Amino acid sequence: MQSIDVKVASNGRMILPASVRKAMGLHGDAKVILTVEDDQVRLSPIGHGVSRAQALYREHAKHARTIDDFLTDRKAEAAAEADEAFPTKRLQNPA
C-alpha cells in the first residue's frame, strides 16, 4: 500500500499524480468511482466496477441469455401489460 499527499484546492479540485493514474490504468480523460466510507475515500476505475458486475452476473446467472433475448421477453411483457390495461383498444385486423 502506498500513501501520497495530494493538495485539495479551495474549490475541491485535486490532481492525481501520474504514478497513481498509471497504477489505476487511467489514460487521458477518465471516470472513476469515488466511494466515501467513514472518513476515507476510495477511487476505483469505472471499468473495474463494470467488470465486477459482469463477473457477478456470470457467477449467478442460471441461463445464458443475450440482450436480444431480454429485449424480446420485455417486448412480450409490455404487450401483455398493454392488453391488460387497454383491452378494448386492441388493433383488430379487418377481414
C-alpha positions, 0 to 999 in steps of 0.5 A, spaced: 500 500 500 502 506 498 500 513 501 501 520 497 499 527 499 495 530 494 493 538 495 485 539 495 484 546 492 479 551 495 474 549 490 475 541 491 479 540 485 485 535 486 490 532 481 492 525 481 499 524 480 501 520 474 504 514 478 497 513 481 493 514 474 498 509 471 497 504 477 489 505 476 490 504 468 487 511 467 489 514 460 487 521 458 480 523 460 477 518 465 471 516 470 472 513 476 468 511 482 469 515 488 466 511 494 466 515 501 466 510 507 467 513 514 472 518 513 476 515 507 475 515 500 476 510 495 477 511 487 476 505 483 476 505 475 469 505 472 471 499 468 473 495 474 466 496 477 463 494 470 467 488 470 465 486 477 458 486 475 459 482 469 463 477 473 457 477 478 452 476 473 456 470 470 457 467 477 449 467 478 446 467 472 442 460 471 441 461 463 445 464 458 441 469 455 443 475 450 440 482 450 436 480 444 433 475 448 431 480 454 429 485 449 424 480 446 421 477 453 420 485 455 417 486 448 412 480 450 411 483 457 409 490 455 404 487 450 401 483 455 401 489 460 398 493 454 392 488 453 391 488 460 390 495 461 387 497 454 383 491 452 378 494 448 383 498 444 386 492 441 388 493 433 383 488 430 385 486 423 379 487 418 377 481 414 
